[in-house]
Amino acid sequence: MSMIAHVGEPVRLLLDAGRPSRFYWGERWVVTSAEPDGFDYLGDETRVASWHVAAQTEDQSDAAVFELTRDYAAGGWVLDSIAYA
């Protein structure tokens, strides 16, 4: 059974070489794969606006797929949706 939740909660996202590596949402999650899923075009600059991220908790007790979206009004990233398998 899978569950999908639409959350909209702020997350603290750590980037390593411009790609997500870890984030905090209730507990620490380690990114196992990340693909850009949307872009913002700001003049001559392009920024990733959202990431499709697979991650597991640091203790490997849980795993899920996340959509993380840049929210300029919130001053960072928000968890747009999560799918547990």
C-alpha positions in Angstrom: 0.0 0.0 0.0 1.3 3.5 -0.8 0.4 6.8 0.7 0.7 10.3 -0.9 0.5 13.4 1.3 0.6 17.0 0.2 2.3 18.8 2.9 3.6 22.3 2.2 5.8 22.4 5.2 9.3 24.1 5.3 12.3 21.9 5.3 16.0 22.6 5.9 17.7 21.4 2.7 21.5 20.8 2.6 23.0 21.0 -0.9 26.3 19.4 -1.8 27.7 20.6 -5.1 24.3 22.1 -6.0 22.4 18.9 -5.4 20.3 17.8 -2.4 22.2 15.6 0.0 20.3 15.8 3.3 17.2 17.5 4.7 15.4 17.8 8.0 11.6 17.1 8.2 10.7 15.7 11.6 14.0 13.8 11.5 17.1 13.7 9.4 16.8 12.3 5.9 19.6 11.2 3.6 19.1 11.7 -0.1 19.7 8.6 -2.2 18.8 10.1 -5.5 17.7 13.5 -6.8 16.5 14.8 -10.1 15.6 18.4 -10.9 11.9 18.7 -11.6 11.4 22.4 -12.5 13.4 25.5 -13.1 13.2 29.3 -12.5 14.7 31.5 -15.2 15.9 34.8 -13.6 17.4 36.9 -16.3 20.7 35.2 -17.2 20.5 32.9 -14.2 18.7 29.5 -14.0 17.8 28.0 -10.7 16.3 24.6 -9.8 12.8 25.3 -8.6 11.9 21.8 -7.5 13.5 18.4 -6.9 12.2 14.9 -7.1 14.1 13.2 -4.3 14.3 9.6 -2.9 15.6 9.5 0.6 15.8 7.4 3.8 16.1 8.3 7.4 19.6 8.3 8.9 18.9 5.1 10.8 17.5 3.5 7.6 14.2 2.8 9.3 12.1 4.6 6.7 12.2 5.5 3.1 10.1 7.7 0.8 10.0 9.8 -2.3 9.6 13.6 -1.9 8.9 16.6 -4.0 10.8 19.6 -2.6 9.9 23.0 -4.0 11.6 26.4 -3.7 9.4 28.9 -1.9 10.8 32.4 -2.1 8.1 33.7 0.3 9.1 31.1 2.9 12.8 31.9 2.4 13.8 28.4 1.4 12.4 25.0 0.5 9.1 23.3 1.3 8.0 19.7 1.2 5.3 19.7 -1.5 4.5 16.0 -1.4 5.7 12.7 0.0 4.9 9.1 -1.1 5.6 6.2 1.1 5.7 2.7 -0.3 
